[in-house]
Amino acid sequence: MNWGRAIGAGLVAGFVQNVANFVMHGLVLGGMYLDQPAFVQEPENMAMQIVWFLVIALVLGVVASLMFASSRGSWQPGAKGGLHFGVLLGTAIGFQQFYLTLVVNDFPYHVAWIWLGVDIISFGVGGMVLGAVYKRAE
């Protein structure tokens, strides 16, 4: 595994995944959150949350990239193999959202299902980037 290339690919994938999450949560699903008490936020907290969303996306991208790079020979070449990896990882990570329905007051159950779908899509997109950037050794 080429550590530098894996970390670089992870940073790129994490950034792209963060953009995909912004589009899905902010633009596509943004109106859904307005009617849910669990998602009411104070405006002064939003700027710091945006920074944390980016930091967490970059860390997740690097961790996913290290996992992908260490198992790269198991996946198909190019973006297709990365998509397969990302969808599986997104499915595994997405199911942890259901824990929130048990511990967060007023967390709506249907949102856990929506977030599972968002995780599958965003990790799939991130995986495609990984597959395109971190090439398979032939």
N, C-alpha and C positions, 0 to 999 in steps of 0.2 A: 504494500500500500504506500502510495506517495502522500505523506502527511500534509505537505503544503498544498498540493492540488486538492486533496479531500477537504481541507479546511476552507480553502478558497471557494470550492464548489458549494460547500455548505453555507457560506455567507451569502453567495449569490442566490441560492435556492431559498434561504431564509428570508431574504429581502423580497423576492418574488412572491413567496407564500404570504408575507405580510401584506403586500399589495392586494393579493387575491382575497385575503380575509377582510381587508378594508372595503373592497368592492361588495363582497357578499354581506358582511355584517352592517356596514355603514350605508350602502346605497340600496341594495336589494332588500335587506331585512330591517333596515333602520326604523321604519314605521311600526313594525311589530313590537319593538322594544318600548315604544312610548306608552303603550297600554298596560305594561307589566310593572307592578310595584317593585319587584326584585331588581329591576334595572335602572331605577331612577338614580341619577348621579348629580352631584353638585358641579356646576360649571368650572369652578376653580380647581377641581381634582382632575379634570379631563386632560390637561396638558401633560401632566406627569404620567397618566395612564397611557397616553400615546407613546411616550418614551419607553415605558415598560413593555408595551406590546411589541415594539420593534426589537428591544433587547431579547425578549423571550423568543421571538421568531428567529432571530439570528442564532441563539444558543440551540434551539431545536433543529435548525438547519444544519449546524455543525455536527451535532450528535447524530442526526439522521444520515448525514454524509459519511461519517466515520463508520456507521453500521453498513451503509450501502457499499462503501469502498472495500470494507473487509470481506464482503460477500459478493463482490462485483461479478465474479465468474459464474455465479448462480443465476444471474439475470440476463435477459436478452440484450443484445447490443442496442445502444442509442436510447432515445427517449422512451421507446416502448418498454424496455426493461425497467427504466426508472419509474414509469407510470405504474407498472405492476407492483414494484416495491412500495411506492408512495401510497397506493390505494390500500394495500395490506397494512402498512404502518398507520395510516389515517383511520382505518377501521378499528385497529387495536386501541389507539389513543382516544378515538371518539367515544368508545363505550364508557370511558371513565366519567363522561358528562352525566351519566345516570346517577352517580354518587351525589351530585349536586342537588338532585331532587329530594334526597333524604336529609341533607344537612343545611340547606339554605332556605330560610323562610320565604314562602310565596314563590319558590322557583317552579315555573310551570313545566309539567312533564313533557308536553309537546315540544318545548324548546330543546330538551335533551335530544329528541329525535332529529330536529332541524340541525342542531350543532353536530350531530353524528354525520349527517350529510355534508355539512360544510367542511368538517375535518377530512372526510374522504376526498372531496374535491380539492381542497387546498393542499393536502399532502400529495395527492396525485399530481397536481401542477408542480409542486416542489420536487417531486420524484422525477418528473419529466426533465426538469432543469438539471438535476443530478445526473441522469442518464445521458443527457446531451453534453454536459461539461466534463464529467468524469468517465472517460472512455474505458471500455473493456479491453484488457490486455489480450491480444490475439496470439 
